[in-house]
């Protein structure tokens, strides 16, 4: 069942995720980043993507945590020295900057999980194919190749393991040779399919005429209202950020966090922008469950005070 935020017009989803990506890149205030991260986790859970989130969480924590650990080891800028490691100063500014970058990376990782679920390929093509059909097609094909390569590499690894080709066993030289063999098979398979795809597209007449769309999305009053609300609530934090609000300066010397009236207005508008889609998803879940309870009441009281199972379909 497709409902809630996922069922809305493609322009709504594109505006929301573009705004989240812009805020994650611009606003380095930890309160804003934590709020955005919490909003994305809530949205993923309401969208039923909790299992996928848990599956990829170790990888995301490893990638983001490595930034938090490596930044103080390679960057020694800052005035507050915590301690020395191998005669190199570990500064408070470098540690905090690494933690901020960790939050940014986690936010971007979770953002693209929700984006891939909400903005499907047909929505992306509907939004961009009219203006730039070739660019939209190439972008979709490039995005598609990442999970496709991963799936094919698992299949090739499983098959080649029966032939003794395994990157997890043997000496370093053997593992490197086996890894190059797996890579060669993967590239050969992908290039062969790319040629077949190109021949098929040419035979079907791709590019001869203007591309038509098979799925038509029409913007209703709810789409317009949400689009307007997202635009206004996202524009206010951007304008206030340009005026210097919500900034957290770390280098060259860390300055204390300031949360005045301007930051309060900015944060309220930012929370509204982040929490609109989770609110829509939560509303749909609540309506669905309430309608199920009304249609299929599980327990009804009998006249004598006992309780029995009943259903309107009996």
C-alpha positions as CSV (number, residue, x, y, z in Angstrom):
1,X,0.0,0.0,0.0
2,X,1.4,3.4,-1.0
3,X,0.1,6.2,1.1
4,X,1.2,9.2,3.2
5,X,4.3,11.1,2.1
6,X,5.3,8.4,-0.4
7,X,2.0,8.8,-2.4
8,X,2.4,12.6,-2.8
9,X,3.5,14.4,-5.9
10,X,7.2,13.9,-6.9
11,X,7.9,17.7,-6.5
12,X,7.1,17.4,-2.8
13,X,9.6,14.6,-2.1
14,X,12.3,16.2,-4.2
15,X,11.9,19.5,-2.4
16,X,12.0,17.8,1.0
17,X,15.1,15.7,0.4
18,X,16.9,18.6,-1.4
19,X,16.2,20.8,1.6
20,X,17.5,18.1,4.1
21,X,20.7,17.7,2.0
22,X,21.2,21.4,1.9
23,X,20.7,21.9,5.6
24,X,23.0,19.0,6.4
25,X,25.7,20.6,4.3
26,X,25.3,24.2,5.6
27,X,24.1,24.1,9.2
28,X,26.8,22.6,11.5
29,X,24.9,23.3,14.8
30,X,24.8,20.0,16.6
31,X,21.2,20.6,17.8
32,X,20.0,21.0,14.2
33,X,21.9,17.9,13.0
34,X,20.6,15.7,15.8
35,X,17.1,16.9,15.1
36,X,17.4,16.2,11.4
37,X,18.9,12.7,12.1
38,X,16.1,11.9,14.6
39,X,13.5,13.1,12.1
40,X,14.9,10.8,9.4
41,X,15.0,7.8,11.7
42,X,11.4,8.5,12.7
43,X,10.4,8.8,9.0
44,X,12.2,5.5,8.1
45,X,10.4,3.7,11.0
46,X,7.0,5.0,9.9
47,X,7.7,4.0,6.3
48,X,8.5,0.5,7.4
49,X,12.2,0.7,6.6
50,X,13.4,-0.3,10.1
51,X,14.8,-3.6,8.9
52,X,16.8,-2.0,6.1
53,X,18.0,0.6,8.6
54,X,19.3,-2.0,11.0
55,X,20.9,-4.0,8.2
56,X,23.0,-1.1,7.0
57,X,23.6,0.6,10.4
58,X,26.9,-1.2,11.2
59,X,28.3,0.0,7.8
60,X,27.1,3.5,8.3
61,X,28.4,3.7,11.9
62,X,31.8,2.3,10.7
63,X,32.1,4.9,7.9
64,X,30.9,7.8,10.0
65,X,32.8,6.8,13.1
66,X,36.0,6.5,11.1
67,X,35.8,10.2,10.3
68,X,35.3,11.1,13.9
69,X,38.4,9.0,14.9
70,X,40.7,10.0,12.0
71,X,40.0,13.7,12.0
72,X,41.8,14.4,15.4
73,X,44.7,12.2,14.3
74,X,45.3,14.1,11.0
75,X,44.1,17.6,11.9
76,X,45.9,19.3,14.8
77,X,44.3,22.7,14.5
78,X,42.7,24.3,17.5
79,X,43.7,26.1,20.7
80,X,42.5,23.6,23.3
81,X,45.0,20.7,23.5
82,X,43.5,17.6,25.3
83,X,46.5,15.3,25.2
84,X,49.5,14.2,23.0
85,X,49.4,11.0,21.0
86,X,52.7,10.0,19.3
87,X,54.0,13.5,20.0
88,X,51.0,14.9,18.0
89,X,48.5,17.2,19.8
90,X,44.9,16.1,20.0
91,X,42.8,19.2,20.1
92,X,39.2,19.7,21.3
93,X,38.3,21.5,18.1
94,X,39.4,18.6,16.0
95,X,37.5,16.1,18.1
96,X,34.3,18.2,17.9
97,X,34.7,18.8,14.2
98,X,35.0,15.0,13.7
99,X,31.9,14.4,15.7
100,X,30.0,17.0,13.6
101,X,31.1,15.4,10.4
102,X,30.0,12.0,11.7
103,X,26.5,13.4,12.3
104,X,26.5,14.9,8.8
105,X,27.5,11.6,7.2
106,X,24.9,9.6,9.2
107,X,22.3,12.1,8.1
108,X,23.2,11.8,4.5
109,X,23.3,8.0,4.6
110,X,19.8,7.8,6.2
111,X,18.5,10.5,3.9
112,X,19.3,8.4,0.8
113,X,17.6,5.3,2.3
114,X,14.4,7.3,2.7
115,X,14.9,9.0,-0.7
116,X,15.2,5.7,-2.6
117,X,12.0,4.4,-0.9
118,X,10.0,7.6,-1.5
119,X,11.2,9.0,-4.9
120,X,11.0,6.0,-7.2
121,X,12.5,5.8,-10.6
122,X,9.2,6.7,-12.4
123,X,8.9,9.8,-10.2
124,X,12.4,10.8,-11.0
125,X,11.9,10.4,-14.7
126,X,8.5,12.2,-14.5
127,X,10.2,15.2,-12.8
128,X,13.3,15.5,-15.0
129,X,12.7,13.6,-18.2
130,X,10.8,16.4,-19.9
131,X,13.6,18.9,-19.4
132,X,16.6,16.6,-19.8
133,X,15.7,13.1,-20.8
134,X,19.2,11.8,-21.5
135,X,20.6,13.2,-18.3
136,X,17.8,11.8,-16.3
137,X,18.2,8.4,-17.9
138,X,22.0,8.4,-17.4
139,X,21.6,9.4,-13.7
140,X,19.1,6.6,-13.1
141,X,21.3,4.1,-14.8
142,X,24.4,5.2,-12.7
143,X,22.4,5.0,-9.5
144,X,21.1,1.6,-10.5
145,X,24.6,0.2,-11.1
146,X,25.6,0.5,-7.4
147,X,23.2,-2.1,-5.9
148,X,23.3,-4.1,-9.2
149,X,27.1,-4.5,-8.9
150,X,26.8,-5.5,-5.3
151,X,24.2,-8.2,-6.1
152,X,26.1,-9.5,-9.0
153,X,29.4,-9.6,-7.1
154,X,27.7,-11.7,-4.4
155,X,26.5,-14.1,-7.0
156,X,29.9,-14.3,-8.8
157,X,31.7,-14.8,-5.4
158,X,29.3,-17.6,-4.5
159,X,29.8,-19.4,-7.8
160,X,33.5,-18.9,-8.1
161,X,34.0,-20.2,-4.6
162,X,33.3,-23.7,-5.8
163,X,36.3,-23.3,-8.2
164,X,38.6,-22.4,-5.3
165,X,38.5,-18.7,-6.1
166,X,38.0,-17.0,-2.7
167,X,39.3,-13.6,-1.6
168,X,38.9,-14.7,2.1
169,X,41.4,-17.6,2.0
170,X,45.0,-18.1,1.1
171,X,48.0,-15.8,0.9
172,X,47.8,-12.1,0.1
173,X,49.0,-12.7,-3.4
174,X,46.3,-15.4,-4.0
175,X,43.6,-13.2,-2.6
176,X,44.6,-10.3,-4.8
177,X,44.6,-12.6,-7.8
178,X,41.2,-14.0,-6.9
179,X,39.9,-10.5,-6.4
180,X,41.0,-9.4,-9.8
181,X,39.4,-12.5,-11.3
182,X,36.1,-11.7,-9.7
183,X,36.4,-8.0,-10.8
184,X,37.1,-9.1,-14.4
185,X,34.0,-11.4,-14.5
186,X,31.9,-8.6,-13.0
187,X,33.0,-6.0,-15.6
188,X,32.6,-8.5,-18.5
189,X,29.1,-9.3,-17.4
190,X,28.1,-5.7,-17.0
191,X,29.6,-4.5,-20.3
192,X,27.9,-7.3,-22.1
193,X,24.6,-6.4,-20.7
194,X,25.2,-2.7,-21.4
195,X,25.7,-3.5,-25.1
196,X,22.5,-5.6,-25.1
197,X,20.6,-2.7,-23.5
198,X,22.0,-0.2,-26.0
199,X,21.0,-2.5,-28.9
200,X,17.5,-3.0,-27.4
201,X,17.0,0.8,-26.9
202,X,18.1,1.5,-30.5
203,X,15.8,-1.2,-31.9
204,X,12.9,0.2,-29.9
205,X,13.5,3.7,-31.4
206,X,14.8,5.5,-28.3
207,X,15.6,9.1,-29.0
208,X,13.8,9.4,-32.3
209,X,10.9,11.3,-30.9
210,X,10.1,13.2,-27.8
211,X,9.8,10.8,-24.9
212,X,6.3,10.2,-23.5
213,X,5.5,9.5,-19.9
214,X,3.6,6.4,-18.9
215,X,2.7,7.6,-15.3
216,X,0.9,10.9,-14.8
217,X,1.0,12.7,-11.4
218,X,-1.4,15.5,-10.8
219,X,-1.0,17.9,-7.9
220,X,-4.1,18.1,-5.7
221,X,-4.8,20.6,-2.9
222,X,-2.9,18.6,-0.3
223,X,0.2,18.4,-2.5
224,X,0.1,22.2,-3.0
225,X,-0.5,22.9,0.7
226,X,2.4,20.6,1.8
227,X,4.7,22.0,-0.9
228,X,3.9,25.6,0.2
229,X,4.4,24.7,3.9
230,X,7.7,23.0,3.1
231,X,8.9,25.9,1.0
232,X,8.1,28.5,3.7
233,X,9.4,26.4,6.6
234,X,12.6,25.7,4.7
235,X,13.1,29.2,3.5
236,X,13.1,30.8,7.0
237,X,16.1,28.8,8.3
238,X,18.0,29.4,5.1
239,X,17.5,33.2,5.4
240,X,18.4,33.2,9.0
241,X,21.5,31.1,8.3
242,X,22.6,33.7,5.7
243,X,22.3,36.3,8.4
244,X,24.7,34.3,10.7
245,X,22.2,32.5,13.0
246,X,22.7,28.9,13.9
247,X,26.4,28.9,13.2
248,X,28.9,26.8,15.2
249,X,32.4,28.1,14.6
250,X,35.1,25.5,15.6
251,X,38.2,26.5,13.7
252,X,40.6,28.2,14.4
253,X,39.3,28.7,17.9
254,X,36.0,27.3,19.1
255,X,33.3,29.8,20.0
256,X,30.5,29.0,22.5
257,X,27.2,27.9,21.2
258,X,24.6,30.7,21.0
259,X,20.9,30.0,21.1
260,X,19.0,33.3,21.1
261,X,15.7,34.4,19.8
262,X,16.9,34.2,16.2
263,X,18.1,30.6,16.7
264,X,14.8,29.7,18.4
265,X,12.7,30.9,15.4
266,X,15.1,29.2,13.1
267,X,14.9,25.9,15.0
268,X,11.1,26.0,15.2
269,X,10.8,26.5,11.5
270,X,13.5,23.8,10.9
271,X,11.6,21.3,13.1
272,X,8.4,22.0,11.1
273,X,10.2,21.3,7.8
274,X,11.8,18.1,9.1
275,X,8.7,16.7,10.8
276,X,6.0,17.3,8.1
277,X,6.6,14.0,6.3
278,X,6.7,11.9,9.5
279,X,3.5,13.6,10.5
280,X,1.9,12.7,7.2
281,X,3.1,9.1,7.6
282,X,1.9,8.9,11.2
283,X,-1.5,10.3,10.2
284,X,-2.0,7.6,7.5
285,X,-1.0,4.8,9.9
286,X,-3.4,6.1,12.6
287,X,-6.3,6.4,10.0
288,X,-5.5,2.9,8.7
289,X,-5.5,1.3,12.2
290,X,-8.6,3.2,13.3
291,X,-10.5,2.1,10.1
292,X,-9.4,-1.5,10.7
293,X,-10.7,-1.3,14.3
294,X,-14.1,0.1,13.1
295,X,-14.4,-2.5,10.3
296,X,-13.2,-5.5,12.3
297,X,-14.0,-5.1,16.0
298,X,-12.3,-8.1,17.7
299,X,-14.1,-8.0,21.0
300,X,-17.7,-6.9,21.6
301,X,-19.6,-7.0,25.0
302,X,-22.5,-9.4,25.2
303,X,-25.7,-8.4,27.0
304,X,-25.0,-10.6,30.0
305,X,-21.6,-8.9,30.6
306,X,-19.5,-11.5,28.9
307,X,-17.1,-10.8,26.0
308,X,-17.1,-12.6,22.7
309,X,-15.4,-12.3,19.3
310,X,-17.5,-10.7,16.6
311,X,-17.1,-9.4,13.0
312,X,-19.4,-7.5,10.7
313,X,-18.7,-10.1,8.0
314,X,-20.5,-12.9,9.8
